[in-house]
Amino acid sequence: MSAGTVSLVLLGVLARAEAPLYGYLIAKRLGAAGEGVLAGKQSALYPVLRNLCAAGLLDSEIEPSVAGPPRRYYRITATGRAVLGQWTEAWTATRDFVDGVLDGSINKGASA
C-alpha cells in the first residue's frame, strides 16, 4: 500500500476507535481485518503515524506500561477528522473510476 493509502486507513481506524490506540494495537487490528495486505509491513505504520502527528492530524502521548516499555497512544484530532472526510471522498471517486475501467462501464460507447 502507498503511504497515502496507509494514512487514510490509519485515520479511519483512529476515527472509529473508542479510546486512543498504540501502534502495535493498530497494526494488530489492521492485520486481522486486512487479510494479509499488511503482512510483514507493520513497522511501516510508525513513520506514517509520526507524519500524521507532525501534520496535526493526530495527537499522541506516551503512557507507562506495566508489561514492557512505555507506549505511545494516538488519537485523531478535529483537523484529522476533517481531512479524513476529504480523503474519503477522493478515495471513493478514485475507487469508483477504477472499478468502472475494470468492469468496462467507463469505456462503453466510447469510440477509438
MOQUI-V786258 format. One record per residue. N is the residue number from 0. RES is the residue in one small letter. PSI is psi in radians with two decimals (none if undefined). BURIAL is I if it has 16 or more other ideal C-beta (glycine too) atoms within 10 Angstrom, else O. Layout:
N_RES_PSI_BURIAL ; N_RES_PSI_BURIAL
This chain:
0_m_2.54_O ; 1_s_2.82_O ; 2_a_-0.61_O ; 3_g_-0.72_O ; 4_t_-0.73_O ; 5_v_-0.71_I ; 6_s_-0.79_I ; 7_l_-0.80_I ; 8_v_-0.77_I ; 9_l_-0.76_I ; 10_l_-0.70_I ; 11_g_-0.77_I ; 12_v_-0.81_I ; 13_l_-0.48_I ; 14_a_-0.51_O ; 15_r_-0.07_O ; 16_a_2.44_I ; 17_e_-0.34_O ; 18_a_2.83_O ; 19_p_2.59_I ; 20_l_2.58_I ; 21_y_2.81_I ; 22_g_-0.82_I ; 23_y_-0.69_O ; 24_l_-0.68_O ; 25_i_-0.84_I ; 26_a_-0.69_I ; 27_k_-0.75_O ; 28_r_-0.76_O ; 29_l_-0.68_I ; 30_g_-0.70_O ; 31_a_-0.62_O ; 32_a_-0.33_O ; 33_g_0.07_O ; 34_e_0.73_O ; 35_g_0.01_O ; 36_v_-0.64_O ; 37_l_0.18_I ; 38_a_2.18_O ; 39_g_0.05_O ; 40_k_0.26_O ; 41_q_-0.58_O ; 42_s_-0.37_O ; 43_a_-0.27_O ; 44_l_-0.60_I ; 45_y_-0.77_O ; 46_p_-0.60_O ; 47_v_-0.73_I ; 48_l_-0.77_I ; 49_r_-0.73_O ; 50_n_-0.68_O ; 51_l_-0.63_I ; 52_c_-0.80_I ; 53_a_-0.54_O ; 54_a_-0.05_O ; 55_g_0.22_O ; 56_l_-0.38_I ; 57_l_2.66_I ; 58_d_2.69_O ; 59_s_2.70_O ; 60_e_2.61_O ; 61_i_2.32_O ; 62_e_2.52_O ; 63_p_2.67_O ; 64_s_2.44_O ; 65_v_-0.35_O ; 66_a_1.25_O ; 67_g_-2.85_O ; 68_p_2.89_O ; 69_p_2.69_O ; 70_r_2.49_I ; 71_r_2.10_I ; 72_y_2.44_I ; 73_y_2.53_I ; 74_r_2.59_O ; 75_i_2.52_I ; 76_t_3.01_I ; 77_a_-0.71_O ; 78_t_-0.72_O ; 79_g_-0.69_I ; 80_r_-0.71_O ; 81_a_-0.78_O ; 82_v_-0.69_I ; 83_l_-0.74_I ; 84_g_-0.78_O ; 85_q_-0.80_O ; 86_w_-0.60_I ; 87_t_-0.74_O ; 88_e_-0.77_O ; 89_a_-0.72_O ; 90_w_-0.79_I ; 91_t_-0.77_O ; 92_a_-0.74_O ; 93_t_-0.81_O ; 94_r_-0.79_O ; 95_d_-0.69_O ; 96_f_-0.86_O ; 97_v_-0.76_O ; 98_d_-0.70_O ; 99_g_-0.70_O ; 100_v_-0.79_O ; 101_l_-0.62_O ; 102_d_-0.02_O ; 103_g_-0.04_O ; 104_s_-0.38_O ; 105_i_-0.66_O ; 106_n_-0.04_O ; 107_k_2.24_O ; 108_g_-0.09_O ; 109_a_2.48_O ; 110_s_2.65_O ; 111_a_none_O
